[in-house]
C-alpha cells in the first residue's frame, strides 16, 4: 500500500534506495522525498551493520542538529529468579542519564493519512527535557505544508518499532514507512483538524471539496469519509435539506497546513477556487418571514463535511442527490421567485422528499473531472464563511 495515499502500490513498488517503503506512483514518491531523503541513502547499509549483541534499529531525533539519525539500540536483559529474562531498550547513549521519567508515545493510527499503521511504533523521550527538537521540526517541515504545532515533540526523541517494554522477539527494526508515520504524528499532535480516520468511534460522512482542494489533493468533488465523533464540530444546520427529508448539518473544517501554505495558489484563484457551491446551496434561508429568504446567508469557502444531525450513517449517493437537487432544481426556482416571476409557494411545493425522489437528474460523471458549478451571486446574501 502506498505510504502517501494508501492506494495499491503493487504496480510501482518499493523505494529502490531503502527497500523499506512503497509508493503507487512517482508523484507520491516525489511528495515524500524531501523528508524521506534524510535517511534513505544510508538505510540499507545501516541495516546490514547490526551489532552482534541484541539490538534493534531505531531513529534518533537529536534536539540540536537538523538531521535525524539511524541508530542501533541495545536491548538489555533483566533477570528475575524463576522468570524468563526480559529485555528493555537502553537509551542512555541517546536520551541521557539525567533525572526524569522516560515517557513513551504509542502510534497505532495515522490521522493525517487516515490509516491504521498495522503495528505499534513507540517514541521515547524524557519528561524533564522540554527543549525544542530541531531535527524533528526540520524533518516535518521538509514536507510541503506540514509543521509541528505548539510545543509538540520537545527534547531528545527515539522512535522504535514495537511496544514499550517488550522483548527483542516482539520488537522489530524500524522502517522508513514508520518514519513517515512518526512525522505525520507530530504534525497533527494536539491538532483538532477534521480529517478522515479509520478508527472506531467514527461516523460516516461526505466531504465536498472545493476547486482548490481538488487541485491540491486530487480529490473528487464528493467522497465518503469517516470522521471522529468526539471532535468539537462547528456546524450549521441545513433547514432546506430537512424539508427534503434528510436532516443534514454542514461542518466547516479548519484549513489544513497544506492549504494554508498554498498562498500563491489561493491568490491566483481570486476566490473562485475556494467557493463551495453545494455547501452554500444547502444553507439557503427558507424562513417564511426572513428578509433573506431564498438566499444563502454566507458564501461557503473551502471544503465542507456533511453529516446527519442525528449522526447516523450517511449515504454518498443520497448527499450527491440532495446537493444536485438544491443547485440544479431549487436555486433556479429561488432566482425566479426573487425576480417576481413565480410565487414563493411554487418553490415550497418542490421542497419535499416526494419531489426529490421523483426527480430524474441528468447524467453526470462523478469523478475527478466533475467540478463545482459556479456560484450564483444573486442567491448569496452576506459574507463568506
N, C-alpha and C positions, 0 to 999 in steps of 0.2 A: 504494500500500500504506500502511496506517495506521502512522504512526511509533511509536505506543504499543503496539499489539497485533498488528501485521502482518496484520490482516485486509484484505480487499479494500475499498479506500476509494472505489471508483467511485460508490457510492450516496450518498456525502456530499460529499467533495471537499476542496479546499484551503482553508486559512485565508483568510478574506476580508480580513484585516488585512495580512498579509505576503505572501500568494500564493506561499509557498515551502515549505509543509509540508502534508501531507494527513492527514486523520483519517477513521475509519469511522463515528464517532458523536459526539454531543455529550458523552457520558460520557468518551470518551478525550480529547477536546479539553479538557474541564474538568480532567482529571488533569494534563495537560501545562501548563495555563495559568499556574500560579504562577511557573514558570521562563520559559515562552515569552513572557509579557507584558513581561519585562525588555527585549526587543529588538523585539517585534512591531510596535508602532506606528510606529517610525522606519525600518523595513527598506525599504519601497518607496521612500520619499523619498530615502533614502541611496543606493540603487542607481541612481537617476536623476541623482545628482550626481557621476558618475565624472569625475575629473580628465582632462585631455587627454592627459597622458603615460601610458605603460603602467603601469597599476595593477591590483591585484586586491583584491577585498573580503575582509577578514578580521575576526575577532572578537578584540578585545584584552581580556585579563583583568588589570586593574591590581591590584597586591597591596594597595594602601592604601585603596581605596574598595569599596563593596558592589555596584556595578553594572558588568557587562561593557559594552563599547562596540564599535560597528561602526566599522571604520577602513578607509582606503584604504592599501594597502602598495605603495610604489613598486617597480617591477621595474627593476633597474639592469643595464645592458649591460656585459658584459666582452668585450673584444676580444683575439683572438689571431690573429696573422698566418696567413693561409691557411685559417682556420676560420670557420664562421658564428658570428655574435655569439650569446652565451648570456646569459640574463637571470637574475638572482637577486633574491630579495626583500630589501629594505633595511629592517631592523628597528631602526635606530639611534634613531629617534624614540620607540620603544616599549620596547625591551629595553636601551637604553642603550649607551654605548661602553665600559663597564667591562670589565676583563680577565676572561677566562673563555670557554671554548669554547661555541659555540652548539650546543645539543642539540636533537634532533628526535624526537618520539614519533609513530609512524605508527599510524593507526587504519584497519583494514580489516574488523574484525568487532566487533559489539556483543554482548558476553557477556550483559549484563543482559536484552536483548530476544531474544537467540538468533537474530540475523540477520546476514547479510553486508551491509556498508554499500553495496557496489556500486561504490565508487571509493575513492581514497585521501583521508584527512584527516590533516594533519600539525600537531602542536602544537609550537611552538618556545619554548625558554627558555634562559637562560644557566646553565650548570652551577654557576657561582660564586654564584648568587643562591638562597639557601635560606630566605628569609623567607616566612612563611605568606602565601598568596594569599587575601585577604579576598573579592574579587569571585567567584572560583571557588567557594569554600565557600558563599557566600551563595546563588549560583545553584543549586548542587547541593542544598543543604539546604532550598531552597524547594519541592523535590519531596518529597511525603509519604513519610517512611520512608527517605530517602536521605541519605547523608553521605559525606564524603571520609575514607577510613581513613588513620590514621597521618599521615605527613608527605608524602603524595602531593600533587602539584600545588603545589609551592612556587615562589616567585619570580614575576616578571612573565611572562605567557604570551600568545602569539598563536597562534590557530588559523586554518589556511588549508586550502582545498580543493586537493588535488593532492599530489604527492610533493615532497620537498625537492630543491632544485637543478634544477628543471625550467623551461623557457622559458615565457613567457606563453601560447603556443599550447597547452601541455599542462596549464595551470592554469586553474581556474575560480573564479568568485566563490563564497564560502561561503554556504550556505543555513541556514535555521533548523532544517531537518531535521538538518544537520550539527551544529548547536548541541546538539541533543538527544543525538547520538552522543558528543559531547565530554563532556557532563555524565555520561552513563552510563559512559564510560570511567573517569573519575576516581572515580566512586562504587564501582567494582569493582576498581580498581588495587591489586594486592597482596592481593586477596581470593580465597580458595580455595573460596568457597561453591559447591556443586554447582548449576549452572544448565544449562538447555538450551543447546546450541550447534550451529550448522550446519556447523562446520568439519570438515576431515578429521581423522583421528586420534581419532575418536569411536566410541562403541559404542551400539547401540540398547538402550534400557532402557524401563521403565514407571514412571511416577510414580503413587503412591497418595496422594491429597490428603485431609487431614482436613477436618472441617467448617469450621474457621477459614479454611483456605486457599481453600475453595470460596466462602466469603463475601467474602474479601478480593480474590480474583483472578477469580472466576467459573470456576474450574477444574471439570472433571468429576472424579469420584472416580478414574477410571482414564484415563490418557492416555499415548501413546507419546512418548518423548523421546530425544534423543541427548545423551550426556554425555561430557566429555573423559576419555579413558582414562589420562591422566597425572596425575590428581588423587590425592592420598593418601587413598583411601577408608577410612573407618572402617565396618566392616560385621560382620554376624553371619551365619553360615551357617544355612540352614533345613534341618534334618535331615528334617523332615516332607515338604517338597517333594521332597527327594532320593528318598524312598520312593515318591513319586508319579511319578517318572521325569523330573522337571525340576529339576536341582540349582540352587537359587536362593540368592542372598545378599540380605540386607536392609540397605540403606545408610541411615543417618540423616544427612541434610544439615544443615549449620549453619542455624540460623534466620535468615531474611533480615532486612534492615534494616526492611522494612515490617512484618513480623510482630513484631519487637522493639519497634517504635514503637506497636503497637496494644495497649498495656497495658490500656486500659479494656475493649476487646473481649475480651481474654484473661480478665479478671476476670469479665465478665458470663457467659462460657460455663461458669464453675466447673469447668473441666477437661473437660467433655463435648465441647466443640468441638475439643479437641486430641487426643482419643483416636482412634487409628488401629486400628480393629478388625481389618482384614485383615492388616496388618503384625504385629499381636500374635498372630493365629492362626497365622501362618507360623512363629512362634517357640515353639510348643508343644513341651514336652520329651517326647521319646518314648524316652528311655533306659530300658532294661528294669529296671535296678536303682536308678533315680533316685527319690528321695523326692518330687520334684516332677513325677513322670510325669503326663501329661495336662493339665498347666497351663503357661501361658506364664510364664517366669521374670520377665518385665517387662511393664508396660503400655507399649506403643509410643505416644509422643505426638508429634504434628506430622506433617509429610509424610514419605513414605518413597520411596526409589528402589530398584527391584527390577531386578537384573541376574542373568545366569547366572554361575556360578562360573568357567566357562571363558571368560567374556567374549564368547561367541558372540552373534550377533544374537538378540533375544528378541521373540517374537510377542505382541502385546497381547491377542489373544483367548485365548491359552494361559494368560497370567498371570491374567486375569479368571476363567477356568475353575478354575484351581488355588485361587485365593483364595476363590471362592464355595464350592468343594467343602470346603475346610477349615472355613469358617464354618457352612455350611448342612447338611453331612453329618457331618463328623468331630466338630465341637465338641459337638453333642447326644449323640453316642456316648461321647465322653470324659466328659461330665457323668454319663451313666448308669453308666459303669464306675466312676467315683469314688464314686457312691452305692451301689455293690454290686448294681446291677440286672442288669448283664451282665458277662461276663469280659473281661479285657483282650485276650485272644486274639480276641474278637469284633470289637474295634476294629481290631486289627492286620490282620485279613483285608480290611478296607475300605481299607487304605492301600497301594494298588498301582496301577500305570499302567493295568492292565486295568479295575479298578473305576472309575477316573477317566474312562476313555474310554467306559465303558458308561453313565455317569450322564447322565440327561436333566434339565437344570436347568429350573426354572420360568421363564416368560417375564419378563424384566426389561428395562426401558429403560435403557441405559447412557448417560444424558445428564446435563444439569445437575440434573434432578430426582431422580436416583438418589443417595441419601445413604448414608453409612456406617451399618451396623446398630449397635445398641447393644452395648457391651462387656459380656460376661458376667463379673461379678466372681468367680464361683465357679471360673473357669478361669484365674485370674491368681494367681501366687504370687511376689510381690516388688515392687520399686519401679518407678516409671515410668522409662523410658529418657530 
